[in-house]
Amino acid sequence: MKSYRDLEIYTLSYDLAVKVHKISLKLPKYELYEEGSQIRRSSKGITSCIVEGYGRKKYKADFTKFIIYAHASCDETILHLNFLKDTHDFIAKEIEVLFDDYNKLGSKINKFLQYIETEWN
């Protein structure tokens, strides 16, 4: 790995954050700054934590901590997707697709965390 950009969890989280951002802009105006803002921040937070953790990869404990934060942000994003699905029927189908993608991302982050804990020097 030469860069965080080589990590599958980075590229997947980045692509999903862009999708979430675009979907959130379809929300009614009153929701743009409520749930819309929350989900944009949590989805982008996943990618940010991966990048920051990678930047601290020299220190295994810091790297691990930030990947744990990324996993927590992934769970938070799933929660916000649930809120949006249950409160805004007009985007429910778009949200359904994202559930599977975020569950896969969470699994990949967890596997990467296990790799860091067992294999990282």
Secondary structure, DSSP 8 states (H G I E B T S, - for coil): --SGGG-HHHHHHHHHHHHHHHHHTTS-HHHHTTHHHHHHHHHHHHHHHHHHHHHTTTSHHHHHHHHHHHHHHHHHHHHHHHHHHHH-GGGHHHHHHHHHHHHHHHHHHHHHHHHHHHH--
